[in-house]
Amino acid sequence: MRSINKIFEDVVKRVAEKYGSNVSFLFGDWAYISSQLTEWGKSSSTCKFKFPIICLYSPFTEDRNAPKRTVSLEFIIMVNTLKEYTNEDRERTSFEQILRPIYDLFIEEIKKDRSIDVEYKDNVPHLYTENYRYGRVGVIGEDGKPFSDFIDAIEIKQMNLKIKDIKCYGNRL
């Protein structure tokens, strides 16, 4: 049984391939995600992998009372931005050029993943929010400390999915 984290790590790898550029992946709560991104920013070898990024928030609860696991997930898709940008600049630079294309690829790859049972062929049910505010005023963590980067983001909530356990049979030594 593959973990949800591994399933979405693979989904994001395919998104990056189709996007033709880096799209990173992290999972955890905001404190963990922001600390990892801050660490990545300290090194020239990892700094280039910070953004764009798709993050899976945890914890999440899997319902395992049926043959297929069900889960409701939350994600944030982020790109770094400049505080001085107007909303019109953010729309053009962050959302039109980066965030929406990555979001579209993300949804398409979820629909194609063999481990995810999408009941609706044309739709993956979820709530979608474009957040321009983080780029203007920043993000404050649960500890009250500001996140080191200004970001524009698409937030995805209540993505309700059924997870299939793919069995792999083969000759064993």
C-alpha positions in Angstrom: 0.0 0.0 0.0 1.5 3.3 -1.1 1.3 6.2 1.2 -0.7 9.3 0.1 2.6 11.3 0.4 4.3 9.0 -2.1 1.4 9.0 -4.5 1.4 12.9 -4.6 5.2 13.0 -4.8 4.9 11.0 -8.0 2.0 13.1 -9.3 4.1 16.3 -8.8 7.1 14.7 -10.5 4.9 14.1 -13.6 3.6 17.7 -13.3 7.2 19.0 -13.4 8.0 16.8 -16.5 4.9 18.2 -18.3 5.6 21.8 -17.2 9.1 21.5 -18.5 10.7 23.0 -15.4 11.2 22.3 -11.7 8.1 21.9 -9.5 9.0 20.9 -6.0 7.0 18.9 -3.5 6.8 18.9 0.3 4.3 17.5 2.8 3.7 18.5 6.4 2.2 21.2 8.5 3.0 24.9 7.7 5.7 25.0 10.4 7.6 22.1 8.7 7.0 23.4 5.2 8.2 26.9 5.9 11.2 25.7 7.9 12.2 23.4 5.0 11.8 26.2 2.4 13.9 28.5 4.7 16.6 25.9 4.8 16.5 25.4 1.1 17.0 29.2 0.7 20.3 29.1 2.6 22.2 27.1 0.0 22.8 28.0 -3.7 22.4 24.3 -4.6 18.9 24.0 -3.1 17.6 27.6 -3.4 16.7 27.1 -7.1 14.3 24.3 -6.0 12.2 26.3 -3.6 9.6 27.6 -6.1 7.3 26.8 -7.7 6.2 24.2 -5.2 3.1 22.0 -4.5 2.7 21.2 -0.8 0.4 18.6 0.8 -0.8 19.7 4.2 -0.8 17.1 7.0 -2.0 15.7 9.1 -4.9 14.3 7.2 -7.2 11.4 8.1 -7.7 8.3 5.9 -11.0 6.5 6.2 -10.1 2.8 5.9 -13.5 1.4 6.6 -14.2 0.3 3.0 -12.2 -1.5 0.3 -10.9 1.9 -1.0 -9.4 4.4 1.4 -11.1 7.8 1.3 -9.4 11.1 2.3 -9.9 14.8 2.2 -6.7 16.7 1.3 -5.5 20.2 1.3 -2.7 21.6 -0.9 -1.0 24.9 -1.5 0.7 25.7 -4.8 3.2 28.6 -4.3 5.5 30.8 -6.3 7.8 33.5 -5.0 6.8 37.1 -5.8 7.7 40.7 -5.1 6.0 42.6 -2.4 5.9 45.7 -4.6 3.8 44.0 -7.3 0.2 45.2 -7.7 -2.6 42.7 -8.0 -2.5 43.2 -11.7 1.2 42.3 -11.7 0.5 39.2 -9.6 -2.3 38.2 -12.0 0.0 38.4 -15.0 3.3 37.2 -13.6 2.3 34.7 -10.9 -1.1 33.4 -11.7 -1.3 33.4 -15.5 2.3 32.4 -16.2 3.0 29.9 -13.4 0.3 29.0 -10.9 -2.7 28.3 -13.1 -0.7 26.2 -15.6 0.7 24.1 -12.8 -2.7 23.8 -11.2 -4.2 22.6 -14.5 -1.4 20.0 -14.9 -1.8 18.9 -11.3 -5.5 18.2 -11.7 -4.9 16.3 -15.0 -2.2 14.1 -13.4 -4.5 13.3 -10.4 -7.2 12.2 -12.9 -4.6 9.9 -14.6 -3.0 8.4 -11.5 -3.8 4.7 -11.2 -3.9 4.8 -7.4 -6.6 7.5 -7.4 -10.1 6.6 -8.1 -11.6 9.7 -9.7 -15.4 9.1 -9.7 -16.0 12.1 -11.9 -14.2 11.8 -15.3 -14.1 15.5 -16.0 -13.8 16.8 -12.4 -11.8 16.3 -9.2 -14.1 17.8 -6.5 -12.3 20.5 -4.4 -12.4 24.1 -3.3 -10.1 26.5 -5.1 -8.8 29.8 -3.8 -6.4 32.3 -5.4 -4.5 34.1 -2.6 -2.9 37.4 -3.6 -2.6 38.6 0.0 0.5 36.5 0.9 2.4 38.4 -1.8 1.5 41.7 -0.4 1.6 41.3 3.4 3.5 38.0 3.8 2.6 34.8 5.7 2.7 34.7 9.5 3.3 31.2 10.9 1.6 29.6 13.9 4.5 30.7 16.0 3.8 34.3 15.1 7.0 34.6 13.0 6.8 35.8 9.4 7.8 33.5 6.6 11.0 34.6 4.8 9.5 34.8 1.3 6.6 36.7 -0.2 4.5 34.2 -2.2 1.4 34.1 -4.4 -0.6 30.9 -4.0 -3.4 28.7 -5.1 -5.0 26.9 -2.1 -6.9 23.7 -2.6 -9.2 22.4 0.1 -11.6 19.5 0.6 -10.1 17.5 -2.3 -12.1 14.3 -1.6 -10.5 11.2 -3.1 -10.7 7.5 -3.0 -7.4 5.7 -3.0 -7.0 2.3 -4.7 -4.4 -0.2 -3.5 -2.5 -1.3 -6.6 -1.3 -4.8 -6.3 1.9 -5.6 -8.1 2.6 -9.3 -8.7 5.8 -10.6 -10.1 8.4 -13.3 -9.8 10.3 -13.1 -6.6 13.8 -14.5 -6.1 
